[in-house]
């Protein structure tokens, strides 16, 4: 099935992210850690991004590197393993892939960078809950 690729501007994003190492198929565990941290601090869970740095066909699985993060404008301070990762504005190639996914009800939009790589009221972060 041919895909329609569109080149479009991406405005950039500011993520609260955690490093993921190893099999890309298990990055869901890293997203879950960030989502749990957001929920514990009453932050809105909005758009998520996975940033994949390595080619899984040429890098050993144990050495694969990625970031799993959620968009935020919040100052997260010293949050242990979770840290701010900026994604700069850039042009991106965008492909819409539709596949049957039993746990997902909508198509997945997949974007790949071409080039360089809501705030909410919340209680103060307690020192005990800063680290994951």
TALINNOR-V956602 format. One record per helix or strand of 3 or more residues. SS is the DSSP state (a for helix, b for strand). FROM is the first residue (numbers start at 1). TO is the last residue. If there is no record, write none. Layout:
# TALINNOR-V956602
ss = [SS/SS]
from = [FROM/FROM]
to = [TO/TO]
This chain:
# TALINNOR-V956602
ss = [b/b/a/b/a/b/b/b/b/a]
from = [5/13/24/48/61/65/82/90/108/127]
to = [10/21/40/52/63/71/87/97/113/129]
